[in-house]
Amino acid sequence: MNEYGWKLKRLIEAKVECMKVVHCIRGHLWLLVEQPSGSWAFRQPEFLELMKLLGLFCVCTWMGLFSHDLPKCSHLMTNVRPTWAGFCG
């Protein structure tokens, strides 16, 4: 792994640890994390552990559906469960 990769890994680890601390202090934490589909953040062991801790699930969406200029794919990780009728998920 090159220097950029190590810096990115440490940044992801720091963000995950911060979310864990907030979760411990508050007890419950509503979380929404957005990353481009090509991001490695969701594949890191630290983030996978956080997903289990907070009960996160992934939603894939296309930004072009929301009037964005780029029709790229984006992943949303959240523990907010929709309650409206008609949600298919």
Secondary structure, 3 states (H helix, E strand, C coil): CCHHHHHHHHHHHHHHHHHHHHHHHHCCCCCEEEEECCCCHHHCHHHHHHHHHHCCEEEEEEHHHHCCCCCCEEEEEECCCCCCCCCCC
